[in-house]
């Protein structure tokens, strides 16, 4: 099965556009997960501080653990911001693609250039440069 037949949809029509919507959806879902994880860490940090304050844990252990957990929550937040920036970039690329191909079928060179750009920008392989 060649790549052209894999691009065919169930109705038989060809879909030559890059998978912008799918990539945006992945980043949106992962960004929401990171926000939820950050909130969970913030709440856990507050819980440790309260448990140290109430005497459930030794006060110093609760305070230090709570503060550290509270500050570690910045990492999922930063990841969520990164995902938002990637979604914005993908939306801009999607708009450019649709403007480029408005009313006509894209050439093989245009598809290859956009595919290479997407691969370089959004590949999970960090060695891609």
PyMOL CGO cylinders between C-alpha atoms (Angstrom):
from pymol import cmd
from pymol.cgo import CYLINDER

trace = [
    CYLINDER, 0.00, 0.00, 0.00, 1.58, 3.27, -1.05, 0.3, 1, 1, 1, 1, 1, 1,
    CYLINDER, 1.58, 3.27, -1.05, 1.31, 6.57, 0.79, 0.3, 1, 1, 1, 1, 1, 1,
    CYLINDER, 1.31, 6.57, 0.79, -1.24, 7.95, -1.71, 0.3, 1, 1, 1, 1, 1, 1,
    CYLINDER, -1.24, 7.95, -1.71, -3.71, 5.18, -0.98, 0.3, 1, 1, 1, 1, 1, 1,
    CYLINDER, -3.71, 5.18, -0.98, -3.22, 5.68, 2.77, 0.3, 1, 1, 1, 1, 1, 1,
    CYLINDER, -3.22, 5.68, 2.77, -4.21, 9.31, 2.34, 0.3, 1, 1, 1, 1, 1, 1,
    CYLINDER, -4.21, 9.31, 2.34, -7.51, 8.33, 0.78, 0.3, 1, 1, 1, 1, 1, 1,
    CYLINDER, -7.51, 8.33, 0.78, -10.47, 8.83, 3.05, 0.3, 1, 1, 1, 1, 1, 1,
    CYLINDER, -10.47, 8.83, 3.05, -13.37, 6.42, 3.53, 0.3, 1, 1, 1, 1, 1, 1,
    CYLINDER, -13.37, 6.42, 3.53, -15.40, 8.28, 0.91, 0.3, 1, 1, 1, 1, 1, 1,
    CYLINDER, -15.40, 8.28, 0.91, -12.66, 7.84, -1.66, 0.3, 1, 1, 1, 1, 1, 1,
    CYLINDER, -12.66, 7.84, -1.66, -11.61, 11.50, -1.71, 0.3, 1, 1, 1, 1, 1, 1,
    CYLINDER, -11.61, 11.50, -1.71, -7.98, 12.40, -1.15, 0.3, 1, 1, 1, 1, 1, 1,
    CYLINDER, -7.98, 12.40, -1.15, -6.93, 14.38, 1.88, 0.3, 1, 1, 1, 1, 1, 1,
    CYLINDER, -6.93, 14.38, 1.88, -3.50, 15.82, 1.18, 0.3, 1, 1, 1, 1, 1, 1,
    CYLINDER, -3.50, 15.82, 1.18, -3.41, 18.32, 4.01, 0.3, 1, 1, 1, 1, 1, 1,
    CYLINDER, -3.41, 18.32, 4.01, -1.00, 17.81, 6.90, 0.3, 1, 1, 1, 1, 1, 1,
    CYLINDER, -1.00, 17.81, 6.90, -2.61, 16.57, 10.13, 0.3, 1, 1, 1, 1, 1, 1,
    CYLINDER, -2.61, 16.57, 10.13, -2.87, 19.98, 11.80, 0.3, 1, 1, 1, 1, 1, 1,
    CYLINDER, -2.87, 19.98, 11.80, -6.14, 19.29, 13.60, 0.3, 1, 1, 1, 1, 1, 1,
    CYLINDER, -6.14, 19.29, 13.60, -4.87, 16.01, 15.02, 0.3, 1, 1, 1, 1, 1, 1,
    CYLINDER, -4.87, 16.01, 15.02, -1.62, 17.60, 16.24, 0.3, 1, 1, 1, 1, 1, 1,
    CYLINDER, -1.62, 17.60, 16.24, -3.47, 20.54, 17.79, 0.3, 1, 1, 1, 1, 1, 1,
    CYLINDER, -3.47, 20.54, 17.79, -5.83, 18.13, 19.57, 0.3, 1, 1, 1, 1, 1, 1,
    CYLINDER, -5.83, 18.13, 19.57, -2.89, 16.15, 21.00, 0.3, 1, 1, 1, 1, 1, 1,
    CYLINDER, -2.89, 16.15, 21.00, -1.24, 19.30, 22.36, 0.3, 1, 1, 1, 1, 1, 1,
    CYLINDER, -1.24, 19.30, 22.36, -4.55, 20.58, 23.78, 0.3, 1, 1, 1, 1, 1, 1,
    CYLINDER, -4.55, 20.58, 23.78, -5.21, 17.27, 25.56, 0.3, 1, 1, 1, 1, 1, 1,
    CYLINDER, -5.21, 17.27, 25.56, -1.66, 17.05, 26.93, 0.3, 1, 1, 1, 1, 1, 1,
    CYLINDER, -1.66, 17.05, 26.93, -1.72, 20.70, 27.98, 0.3, 1, 1, 1, 1, 1, 1,
    CYLINDER, -1.72, 20.70, 27.98, -4.92, 20.15, 29.97, 0.3, 1, 1, 1, 1, 1, 1,
    CYLINDER, -4.92, 20.15, 29.97, -3.30, 17.11, 31.60, 0.3, 1, 1, 1, 1, 1, 1,
    CYLINDER, -3.30, 17.11, 31.60, -0.29, 19.19, 32.61, 0.3, 1, 1, 1, 1, 1, 1,
    CYLINDER, -0.29, 19.19, 32.61, -2.53, 21.90, 34.10, 0.3, 1, 1, 1, 1, 1, 1,
    CYLINDER, -2.53, 21.90, 34.10, -4.41, 19.25, 36.09, 0.3, 1, 1, 1, 1, 1, 1,
    CYLINDER, -4.41, 19.25, 36.09, -1.11, 17.76, 37.28, 0.3, 1, 1, 1, 1, 1, 1,
    CYLINDER, -1.11, 17.76, 37.28, 0.16, 21.21, 38.33, 0.3, 1, 1, 1, 1, 1, 1,
    CYLINDER, 0.16, 21.21, 38.33, -3.04, 21.90, 40.29, 0.3, 1, 1, 1, 1, 1, 1,
    CYLINDER, -3.04, 21.90, 40.29, -2.73, 18.51, 41.96, 0.3, 1, 1, 1, 1, 1, 1,
    CYLINDER, -2.73, 18.51, 41.96, 0.84, 19.34, 43.01, 0.3, 1, 1, 1, 1, 1, 1,
    CYLINDER, 0.84, 19.34, 43.01, -0.26, 22.73, 44.34, 0.3, 1, 1, 1, 1, 1, 1,
    CYLINDER, -0.26, 22.73, 44.34, -3.00, 21.11, 46.40, 0.3, 1, 1, 1, 1, 1, 1,
    CYLINDER, -3.00, 21.11, 46.40, -0.61, 18.44, 47.67, 0.3, 1, 1, 1, 1, 1, 1,
    CYLINDER, -0.61, 18.44, 47.67, 1.84, 21.15, 48.72, 0.3, 1, 1, 1, 1, 1, 1,
    CYLINDER, 1.84, 21.15, 48.72, -0.87, 22.99, 50.63, 0.3, 1, 1, 1, 1, 1, 1,
    CYLINDER, -0.87, 22.99, 50.63, -1.97, 19.70, 52.22, 0.3, 1, 1, 1, 1, 1, 1,
    CYLINDER, -1.97, 19.70, 52.22, 1.58, 18.97, 53.44, 0.3, 1, 1, 1, 1, 1, 1,
    CYLINDER, 1.58, 18.97, 53.44, 1.88, 22.45, 54.91, 0.3, 1, 1, 1, 1, 1, 1,
    CYLINDER, 1.88, 22.45, 54.91, -1.49, 22.10, 56.68, 0.3, 1, 1, 1, 1, 1, 1,
    CYLINDER, -1.49, 22.10, 56.68, -0.57, 18.64, 57.98, 0.3, 1, 1, 1, 1, 1, 1,
    CYLINDER, -0.57, 18.64, 57.98, 2.68, 20.05, 59.35, 0.3, 1, 1, 1, 1, 1, 1,
    CYLINDER, 2.68, 20.05, 59.35, 0.83, 22.98, 60.90, 0.3, 1, 1, 1, 1, 1, 1,
    CYLINDER, 0.83, 22.98, 60.90, -1.79, 20.71, 62.53, 0.3, 1, 1, 1, 1, 1, 1,
    CYLINDER, -1.79, 20.71, 62.53, 0.80, 18.30, 63.90, 0.3, 1, 1, 1, 1, 1, 1,
    CYLINDER, 0.80, 18.30, 63.90, -0.16, 15.33, 61.73, 0.3, 1, 1, 1, 1, 1, 1,
    CYLINDER, -0.16, 15.33, 61.73, 3.39, 15.47, 60.41, 0.3, 1, 1, 1, 1, 1, 1,
    CYLINDER, 3.39, 15.47, 60.41, 6.38, 16.96, 62.18, 0.3, 1, 1, 1, 1, 1, 1,
    CYLINDER, 6.38, 16.96, 62.18, 6.05, 20.68, 61.43, 0.3, 1, 1, 1, 1, 1, 1,
    CYLINDER, 6.05, 20.68, 61.43, 9.43, 21.03, 59.71, 0.3, 1, 1, 1, 1, 1, 1,
    CYLINDER, 9.43, 21.03, 59.71, 8.85, 17.97, 57.49, 0.3, 1, 1, 1, 1, 1, 1,
    CYLINDER, 8.85, 17.97, 57.49, 5.38, 19.21, 56.51, 0.3, 1, 1, 1, 1, 1, 1,
    CYLINDER, 5.38, 19.21, 56.51, 6.64, 22.73, 55.84, 0.3, 1, 1, 1, 1, 1, 1,
    CYLINDER, 6.64, 22.73, 55.84, 9.66, 21.71, 53.75, 0.3, 1, 1, 1, 1, 1, 1,
    CYLINDER, 9.66, 21.71, 53.75, 7.80, 18.99, 51.84, 0.3, 1, 1, 1, 1, 1, 1,
    CYLINDER, 7.80, 18.99, 51.84, 4.86, 21.30, 51.21, 0.3, 1, 1, 1, 1, 1, 1,
    CYLINDER, 4.86, 21.30, 51.21, 6.99, 24.18, 49.97, 0.3, 1, 1, 1, 1, 1, 1,
    CYLINDER, 6.99, 24.18, 49.97, 9.03, 21.90, 47.69, 0.3, 1, 1, 1, 1, 1, 1,
    CYLINDER, 9.03, 21.90, 47.69, 5.89, 20.29, 46.27, 0.3, 1, 1, 1, 1, 1, 1,
    CYLINDER, 5.89, 20.29, 46.27, 4.34, 23.72, 45.82, 0.3, 1, 1, 1, 1, 1, 1,
    CYLINDER, 4.34, 23.72, 45.82, 7.35, 24.95, 43.83, 0.3, 1, 1, 1, 1, 1, 1,
    CYLINDER, 7.35, 24.95, 43.83, 7.65, 21.77, 41.75, 0.3, 1, 1, 1, 1, 1, 1,
    CYLINDER, 7.65, 21.77, 41.75, 4.19, 22.59, 40.35, 0.3, 1, 1, 1, 1, 1, 1,
    CYLINDER, 4.19, 22.59, 40.35, 5.87, 25.20, 38.14, 0.3, 1, 1, 1, 1, 1, 1,
    CYLINDER, 5.87, 25.20, 38.14, 7.20, 22.46, 35.83, 0.3, 1, 1, 1, 1, 1, 1,
    CYLINDER, 7.20, 22.46, 35.83, 3.82, 21.15, 34.61, 0.3, 1, 1, 1, 1, 1, 1,
    CYLINDER, 3.82, 21.15, 34.61, 2.68, 24.77, 34.26, 0.3, 1, 1, 1, 1, 1, 1,
    CYLINDER, 2.68, 24.77, 34.26, 5.67, 25.53, 32.03, 0.3, 1, 1, 1, 1, 1, 1,
    CYLINDER, 5.67, 25.53, 32.03, 4.92, 22.42, 29.96, 0.3, 1, 1, 1, 1, 1, 1,
    CYLINDER, 4.92, 22.42, 29.96, 1.31, 23.56, 29.54, 0.3, 1, 1, 1, 1, 1, 1,
    CYLINDER, 1.31, 23.56, 29.54, 2.54, 26.96, 28.32, 0.3, 1, 1, 1, 1, 1, 1,
    CYLINDER, 2.54, 26.96, 28.32, 4.84, 25.20, 25.85, 0.3, 1, 1, 1, 1, 1, 1,
    CYLINDER, 4.84, 25.20, 25.85, 1.87, 23.20, 24.56, 0.3, 1, 1, 1, 1, 1, 1,
    CYLINDER, 1.87, 23.20, 24.56, -0.14, 26.42, 24.12, 0.3, 1, 1, 1, 1, 1, 1,
    CYLINDER, -0.14, 26.42, 24.12, 2.66, 27.97, 22.09, 0.3, 1, 1, 1, 1, 1, 1,
    CYLINDER, 2.66, 27.97, 22.09, 2.90, 24.86, 19.91, 0.3, 1, 1, 1, 1, 1, 1,
    CYLINDER, 2.90, 24.86, 19.91, -0.86, 24.93, 19.32, 0.3, 1, 1, 1, 1, 1, 1,
    CYLINDER, -0.86, 24.93, 19.32, -0.63, 28.57, 18.24, 0.3, 1, 1, 1, 1, 1, 1,
    CYLINDER, -0.63, 28.57, 18.24, 2.22, 27.73, 15.86, 0.3, 1, 1, 1, 1, 1, 1,
    CYLINDER, 2.22, 27.73, 15.86, 0.30, 24.81, 14.40, 0.3, 1, 1, 1, 1, 1, 1,
    CYLINDER, 0.30, 24.81, 14.40, -2.76, 27.01, 13.91, 0.3, 1, 1, 1, 1, 1, 1,
    CYLINDER, -2.76, 27.01, 13.91, -0.65, 29.57, 12.03, 0.3, 1, 1, 1, 1, 1, 1,
    CYLINDER, -0.65, 29.57, 12.03, 0.84, 26.81, 9.86, 0.3, 1, 1, 1, 1, 1, 1,
    CYLINDER, 0.84, 26.81, 9.86, -2.64, 25.45, 9.21, 0.3, 1, 1, 1, 1, 1, 1,
    CYLINDER, -2.64, 25.45, 9.21, -3.87, 28.87, 8.13, 0.3, 1, 1, 1, 1, 1, 1,
    CYLINDER, -3.87, 28.87, 8.13, -0.84, 29.27, 5.85, 0.3, 1, 1, 1, 1, 1, 1,
    CYLINDER, -0.84, 29.27, 5.85, -1.41, 25.81, 4.35, 0.3, 1, 1, 1, 1, 1, 1,
    CYLINDER, -1.41, 25.81, 4.35, -5.06, 26.55, 3.61, 0.3, 1, 1, 1, 1, 1, 1,
    CYLINDER, -5.06, 26.55, 3.61, -4.16, 29.91, 2.10, 0.3, 1, 1, 1, 1, 1, 1,
    CYLINDER, -4.16, 29.91, 2.10, -1.46, 28.31, -0.04, 0.3, 1, 1, 1, 1, 1, 1,
    CYLINDER, -1.46, 28.31, -0.04, -3.75, 25.57, -1.32, 0.3, 1, 1, 1, 1, 1, 1,
    CYLINDER, -3.75, 25.57, -1.32, -6.95, 27.58, -1.65, 0.3, 1, 1, 1, 1, 1, 1,
    CYLINDER, -6.95, 27.58, -1.65, -8.81, 26.44, -4.74, 0.3, 1, 1, 1, 1, 1, 1,
    CYLINDER, -8.81, 26.44, -4.74, -6.10, 24.06, -5.98, 0.3, 1, 1, 1, 1, 1, 1,
    CYLINDER, -6.10, 24.06, -5.98, -4.35, 20.85, -5.13, 0.3, 1, 1, 1, 1, 1, 1,
    CYLINDER, -4.35, 20.85, -5.13, -0.91, 21.24, -3.52, 0.3, 1, 1, 1, 1, 1, 1,
    CYLINDER, -0.91, 21.24, -3.52, 2.17, 20.15, -5.45, 0.3, 1, 1, 1, 1, 1, 1,
    CYLINDER, 2.17, 20.15, -5.45, 4.38, 17.35, -4.22, 0.3, 1, 1, 1, 1, 1, 1,
    CYLINDER, 4.38, 17.35, -4.22, 7.13, 19.87, -3.47, 0.3, 1, 1, 1, 1, 1, 1,
    CYLINDER, 7.13, 19.87, -3.47, 4.76, 21.97, -1.32, 0.3, 1, 1, 1, 1, 1, 1,
    CYLINDER, 4.76, 21.97, -1.32, 3.60, 18.89, 0.57, 0.3, 1, 1, 1, 1, 1, 1,
    CYLINDER, 3.60, 18.89, 0.57, 7.20, 17.78, 1.15, 0.3, 1, 1, 1, 1, 1, 1,
    CYLINDER, 7.20, 17.78, 1.15, 8.27, 21.25, 2.33, 0.3, 1, 1, 1, 1, 1, 1,
    CYLINDER, 8.27, 21.25, 2.33, 5.39, 21.52, 4.79, 0.3, 1, 1, 1, 1, 1, 1,
    CYLINDER, 5.39, 21.52, 4.79, 5.90, 17.94, 5.96, 0.3, 1, 1, 1, 1, 1, 1,
    CYLINDER, 5.90, 17.94, 5.96, 9.60, 18.61, 6.57, 0.3, 1, 1, 1, 1, 1, 1,
    CYLINDER, 9.60, 18.61, 6.57, 8.81, 21.81, 8.43, 0.3, 1, 1, 1, 1, 1, 1,
    CYLINDER, 8.81, 21.81, 8.43, 6.29, 20.03, 10.64, 0.3, 1, 1, 1, 1, 1, 1,
    CYLINDER, 6.29, 20.03, 10.64, 8.77, 17.24, 11.32, 0.3, 1, 1, 1, 1, 1, 1,
    CYLINDER, 8.77, 17.24, 11.32, 11.57, 19.65, 12.28, 0.3, 1, 1, 1, 1, 1, 1,
    CYLINDER, 11.57, 19.65, 12.28, 9.34, 21.81, 14.48, 0.3, 1, 1, 1, 1, 1, 1,
    CYLINDER, 9.34, 21.81, 14.48, 7.13, 19.24, 16.17, 0.3, 1, 1, 1, 1, 1, 1,
    CYLINDER, 7.13, 19.24, 16.17, 8.98, 15.94, 16.14, 0.3, 1, 1, 1, 1, 1, 1,
    CYLINDER, 8.98, 15.94, 16.14, 9.19, 14.19, 19.49, 0.3, 1, 1, 1, 1, 1, 1,
    CYLINDER, 9.19, 14.19, 19.49, 12.74, 13.13, 18.54, 0.3, 1, 1, 1, 1, 1, 1,
    CYLINDER, 12.74, 13.13, 18.54, 14.91, 15.87, 20.06, 0.3, 1, 1, 1, 1, 1, 1,
    CYLINDER, 14.91, 15.87, 20.06, 17.84, 14.99, 17.81, 0.3, 1, 1, 1, 1, 1, 1,
    CYLINDER, 17.84, 14.99, 17.81, 15.97, 16.32, 14.78, 0.3, 1, 1, 1, 1, 1, 1,
    CYLINDER, 15.97, 16.32, 14.78, 17.36, 19.73, 14.03, 0.3, 1, 1, 1, 1, 1, 1,
]
cmd.load_cgo(trace, "trace")
